[in-house]
Amino acid sequence: MASKLVIAIVFIFDIIAFGLAIAAEQRRSKAQVVPDSQKNYTYCVYDSDIATGFGVGALLFLLASQILVMAASKCFCCGPALRPGGSRSCALILFLISWVTFLIAESCLLAGSVQNAYHTRYRGFFGEDPPSCQTLRKGVFGAGAAFVFFTGILTEFYYISYAKSKDGGLPPY
């Protein structure tokens, strides 16, 4: 039987990761071009950089959730053989898909955090085009949040299917 404690902790970690990813999307850095005090040049001024911290926090909570489930299930490949049947097949498919969605979520969160932390630091002189203040595109953290959600659902179902195939059914070959 699946451990209710593992399921609860993983669920809480996934909810926290999802919330942090949504918060990171809402608090992305924004920039504006401002002139200096003598009006010789313009430069970029960025607002709060809190979204980077939210993105990294979401990344770490999702990583902790994945590590916990993989440790509890012995990463599907270690430990005793699972009983043949539909639960084992379902667990294998969910295992593979959850890892794919996990990697996509982590990539979105990491790329979003790095890009959000990047601030251009050059100046433009008057008479030239104003500097390009690069910011993170809208939706990077949102995509990460969506894949955090999918990863959470798939990981929970994987763990339940794994536990079901480990406990019930015919004896292993």
Sine and cosine of phi, psi and omega as CSV:
sin_phi,cos_phi,sin_psi,cos_psi,sin_omega,cos_omega
0.00,0.00,0.61,-0.79,-0.01,-1.00
-0.93,0.36,0.64,-0.77,0.01,-1.00
-0.95,0.30,0.83,-0.56,0.00,-1.00
-0.93,0.36,-0.50,0.87,0.04,-1.00
-0.91,0.41,-0.71,0.71,0.03,-1.00
-0.89,0.46,-0.70,0.72,0.00,-1.00
-0.88,0.48,-0.68,0.73,-0.02,-1.00
-0.92,0.40,-0.71,0.71,-0.01,-1.00
-0.91,0.42,-0.69,0.73,0.02,-1.00
-0.89,0.45,-0.66,0.75,0.02,-1.00
-0.88,0.48,-0.71,0.71,0.00,-1.00
-0.90,0.43,-0.70,0.72,0.04,-1.00
-0.87,0.49,-0.65,0.76,0.00,-1.00
-0.93,0.38,-0.62,0.78,0.05,-1.00
-0.90,0.43,-0.68,0.73,0.03,-1.00
-0.89,0.45,-0.70,0.71,0.01,-1.00
-0.88,0.48,-0.67,0.75,0.03,-1.00
-0.89,0.45,-0.71,0.70,0.01,-1.00
-0.89,0.46,-0.66,0.75,0.03,-1.00
-0.92,0.40,-0.61,0.80,0.03,-1.00
-0.92,0.39,-0.64,0.77,0.06,-1.00
-0.91,0.42,-0.68,0.74,0.04,-1.00
-0.88,0.47,-0.63,0.78,0.03,-1.00
-0.90,0.44,-0.63,0.78,0.03,-1.00
-0.90,0.44,-0.63,0.78,-0.02,-1.00
-0.95,0.30,-0.45,0.89,-0.09,-1.00
-0.94,-0.35,0.48,0.88,0.03,-1.00
-0.84,0.55,0.48,-0.88,0.04,-1.00
-0.91,0.40,0.64,-0.77,0.10,-0.99
-0.85,-0.53,0.49,-0.87,-0.06,-1.00
-0.76,-0.64,0.41,-0.91,0.12,-0.99
-0.61,-0.79,0.47,-0.88,0.01,-1.00
-1.00,-0.03,0.81,-0.58,0.00,-1.00
-0.79,-0.62,0.53,-0.85,0.06,-1.00
-0.99,0.13,0.40,-0.92,0.08,-1.00
-0.97,0.24,0.04,-1.00,-0.09,-1.00
-0.92,0.39,-0.51,0.86,0.01,-1.00
-1.00,-0.07,0.00,1.00,0.04,-1.00
0.86,0.51,0.61,0.79,0.07,-1.00
-1.00,-0.01,-0.50,0.86,-0.04,-1.00
-0.50,-0.86,0.20,-0.98,0.07,-1.00
-0.87,-0.49,0.40,-0.92,0.03,-1.00
-0.50,-0.86,0.19,-0.98,-0.05,-1.00
-1.00,-0.05,0.70,-0.72,0.10,-1.00
-0.86,-0.51,0.81,-0.58,-0.03,-1.00
-0.97,-0.24,0.54,-0.84,0.06,-1.00
-1.00,0.08,-0.38,-0.92,-0.10,-0.99
-0.78,0.63,0.56,-0.83,0.01,-1.00
-0.93,-0.36,0.44,0.90,-0.07,-1.00
-0.92,0.38,-0.43,0.90,-0.04,-1.00
-0.89,0.46,-0.53,0.85,0.04,-1.00
-0.89,0.46,-0.70,0.72,0.04,-1.00
-0.90,0.43,-0.65,0.76,0.05,-1.00
-0.89,0.46,-0.67,0.74,0.00,-1.00
-0.90,0.44,-0.68,0.73,0.02,-1.00
-0.92,0.39,-0.62,0.78,0.06,-1.00
-0.88,0.47,-0.69,0.72,0.05,-1.00
-0.88,0.47,-0.67,0.74,0.03,-1.00
-0.86,0.51,-0.71,0.71,-0.04,-1.00
-0.94,0.33,-0.63,0.78,0.04,-1.00
-0.92,0.40,-0.64,0.77,0.04,-1.00
-0.92,0.40,-0.64,0.77,0.05,-1.00
-0.89,0.46,-0.68,0.73,0.03,-1.00
-0.89,0.46,-0.64,0.77,0.03,-1.00
-0.89,0.46,-0.71,0.70,-0.01,-1.00
-0.91,0.41,-0.66,0.75,0.03,-1.00
-0.89,0.45,-0.67,0.74,-0.01,-1.00
-0.89,0.46,-0.72,0.69,0.00,-1.00
-0.92,0.40,-0.66,0.75,-0.01,-1.00
-0.93,0.38,-0.56,0.83,0.06,-1.00
-0.94,0.34,-0.64,0.76,0.00,-1.00
-0.93,0.37,-0.54,0.84,-0.01,-1.00
-0.99,-0.16,0.12,0.99,-0.02,-1.00
0.83,0.56,0.60,0.80,0.07,-1.00
0.81,0.59,0.49,0.87,0.09,-1.00
0.91,0.40,-0.48,0.88,-0.11,-0.99
-0.99,-0.17,-0.37,0.93,-0.01,-1.00
-0.99,-0.15,0.28,-0.96,0.02,-1.00
1.00,-0.06,-0.13,-0.99,-0.04,-1.00
-0.93,0.36,0.39,-0.92,0.01,-1.00
-0.91,0.41,0.58,-0.82,0.02,-1.00
-1.00,0.08,0.42,-0.91,0.01,-1.00
-0.95,0.31,0.68,-0.73,0.01,-1.00
-0.92,0.39,0.52,-0.86,0.03,-1.00
0.54,-0.84,-0.12,-0.99,-0.06,-1.00
-0.91,0.41,-0.56,0.83,-0.02,-1.00
-0.91,0.40,-0.62,0.78,0.02,-1.00
-0.93,0.38,-0.67,0.74,0.04,-1.00
-0.90,0.44,-0.70,0.72,0.02,-1.00
-0.89,0.45,-0.66,0.75,0.02,-1.00
-0.89,0.46,-0.65,0.76,0.02,-1.00
-0.90,0.44,-0.72,0.70,0.00,-1.00
-0.90,0.43,-0.70,0.71,0.01,-1.00
-0.91,0.42,-0.58,0.81,0.06,-1.00
-0.86,0.51,-0.76,0.65,-0.03,-1.00
-0.91,0.41,-0.71,0.70,-0.03,-1.00
-0.93,0.38,-0.60,0.80,0.01,-1.00
-0.91,0.41,-0.56,0.83,0.06,-1.00
-0.93,0.35,-0.61,0.80,0.04,-1.00
-0.90,0.44,-0.74,0.67,0.00,-1.00
-0.92,0.39,-0.56,0.83,0.07,-1.00
-0.88,0.47,-0.72,0.69,-0.01,-1.00
-0.90,0.44,-0.62,0.78,0.04,-1.00
-0.91,0.41,-0.70,0.71,0.01,-1.00
-0.88,0.48,-0.73,0.69,0.00,-1.00
-0.90,0.44,-0.63,0.78,0.03,-1.00
-0.89,0.45,-0.70,0.71,0.02,-1.00
-0.89,0.46,-0.70,0.71,-0.03,-1.00
-0.92,0.38,-0.65,0.76,0.01,-1.00
-0.93,0.36,-0.73,0.69,0.01,-1.00
-0.90,0.44,-0.65,0.76,0.03,-1.00
-0.90,0.44,-0.66,0.75,0.01,-1.00
-0.91,0.41,-0.68,0.73,0.00,-1.00
-0.92,0.40,-0.73,0.69,-0.02,-1.00
-0.92,0.39,-0.58,0.81,0.02,-1.00
-0.93,0.38,-0.54,0.84,0.00,-1.00
-0.97,0.23,-0.31,0.95,-0.03,-1.00
-0.98,0.20,0.84,-0.55,0.04,-1.00
-0.82,-0.57,0.76,-0.65,0.04,-1.00
-0.93,0.35,0.60,-0.80,-0.10,-0.99
-0.78,-0.62,0.63,0.77,0.03,-1.00
-0.89,-0.46,0.23,-0.97,-0.07,-1.00
-0.89,-0.45,0.46,-0.89,0.10,-0.99
-0.88,-0.48,0.70,-0.72,0.02,-1.00
-0.99,0.13,0.47,-0.88,0.03,-1.00
-0.89,0.46,0.58,-0.82,-0.07,-1.00
0.99,-0.13,-0.31,0.95,0.07,-1.00
-0.98,-0.19,0.09,-1.00,0.11,-0.99
-0.92,0.39,0.56,-0.83,0.04,-1.00
-0.91,0.41,0.41,-0.91,-0.01,-1.00
-0.91,0.42,0.45,-0.89,0.05,-1.00
-1.00,0.03,0.93,-0.36,0.00,-1.00
-1.00,0.01,0.99,-0.16,-0.07,-1.00
-0.97,0.25,0.70,-0.71,0.08,-1.00
-0.72,-0.70,0.21,-0.98,0.00,-1.00
-0.94,0.33,0.70,-0.72,0.05,-1.00
-0.90,0.43,0.54,-0.84,0.03,-1.00
-0.93,0.37,0.72,-0.69,0.10,-1.00
0.96,-0.28,-0.15,0.99,-0.01,-1.00
-0.93,0.37,-0.76,0.65,0.06,-1.00
-0.93,0.37,-0.52,0.86,0.05,-1.00
-0.90,0.44,-0.67,0.74,0.07,-1.00
-0.90,0.44,-0.65,0.76,0.06,-1.00
-0.87,0.49,-0.65,0.76,0.02,-1.00
-0.90,0.43,-0.65,0.76,0.03,-1.00
-0.88,0.47,-0.69,0.73,0.00,-1.00
-0.96,0.29,-0.46,0.89,0.15,-0.99
-0.89,0.47,-0.69,0.72,0.03,-1.00
-0.87,0.49,-0.75,0.66,0.02,-1.00
-0.88,0.47,-0.67,0.75,0.01,-1.00
-0.89,0.46,-0.68,0.74,0.01,-1.00
-0.87,0.50,-0.72,0.70,0.01,-1.00
-0.90,0.43,-0.75,0.67,-0.04,-1.00
-0.91,0.42,-0.61,0.79,-0.01,-1.00
-0.92,0.38,-0.66,0.75,0.04,-1.00
-0.88,0.47,-0.74,0.67,0.02,-1.00
-0.91,0.43,-0.59,0.81,0.06,-1.00
-0.87,0.50,-0.74,0.67,-0.06,-1.00
-0.90,0.44,-0.64,0.77,0.02,-1.00
-0.92,0.40,-0.68,0.73,0.03,-1.00
-0.91,0.42,-0.63,0.78,0.04,-1.00
-0.88,0.48,-0.74,0.67,-0.02,-1.00
-0.90,0.43,-0.60,0.80,0.01,-1.00
-0.91,0.40,-0.66,0.75,0.00,-1.00
-0.97,0.26,-0.40,0.92,0.03,-1.00
-0.97,0.24,-0.57,0.82,-0.10,-0.99
-1.00,-0.04,-0.61,0.79,-0.16,-0.99
-0.92,-0.40,-0.04,-1.00,0.08,-1.00
1.00,0.02,-0.28,-0.96,0.00,-1.00
-0.97,0.26,0.37,-0.93,0.05,-1.00
-0.91,0.41,0.46,-0.89,-0.02,-1.00
-0.92,0.40,0.37,-0.93,0.01,-1.00
-0.96,0.28,0.00,0.00,0.00,0.00
